[in-house]
Amino acid sequence: MGLVGGAIGKKIGGVLLIVGSFLSLIAGGLFGILPFILLLIGGILALKEKIAGEKTSATTIIAVVIILVVVAGVAYYLTLPPALTPTPTITPAPTPSPPPKPTPTSAPTPTPTPTITPYPSPSPTPTPTPTPKLTWREVIAWQGSGAMNTETFEIIGSSWRVNWTSKGGRDSLLQIFIYDENSNLVGLAANIQGSSSDSSYVHKEGRYYLKINSANMDWTIVVEEEAPIDTEPVGSVMPQNYKVVKTWSGSGTKNTEKFLISKHPWRISWEVSDGDVGLLQIFIYDDEENMIDMAANVMKTADGYSYVYTKEGKFYLTINSANVNWKITVEEPQ
């Protein structure tokens, strides 16, 4: 029996060694010493069996196994790591959102009422203004044989012309100068010697007068304008009434006394008699003995006049004559 008990004790110790080794592989740590404990117990049991000479019962074996299982369970529990207590997550209280600001509501934009554009009525076709028919007509004319300044005349047409006809020899002369009403020279219409007939044009309306310088020549000068056929020419725009300022008569050369002119334009008229071939020249001087103009330059019996466009003041005349009797009169507007 001792041998059997020892054998059994060895078997139990072997079983316990295998079980302890398996647990050591699984759990490690404290279970690493279980084979030695189990071997020790098995050896003790075998020794007890040998000493006592008693047979080990099955109950004893089961009890040993239970004890071993309990000890193994306790040992496994002791080797477990302590359980971690989860830290509670503190959820912060939500920050209260500020109440939304009320969005200002704009007043509704009124819908514009569409403007109804009336369909345009067709414009009536304007009746074209008929172009007035134009014609050339006489405004004023002069005839003479010496020098003179004409009266002022008015042109209403856009174009006008100076027509002249002259009769004279190779030593004769005719010059025609055009001045506006302010005595500004506008142009020279003619400058010829001997007999001739021609025209010179001016393309502007207004008021004008002519200065005619002639020697040894008879001439006829006519001013015409191109104007609507249904209008009348204006002609001379000089004052209608003149009064006599001074009169002289004689047959030779002299300087007159000074005389006062209070209105202008004033004029000088002359009469020449008693001589088919003679000379009469009239020169105008102001109060300071400056020559203003030559009023007359005739070489035959003739009557004539000349306008003076100098302003008011004191004047005198220088009369140069030969082989003629003359009468000279100075007049001014009333």
Disulfide bonds with the S-S distance in Angstrom:
none
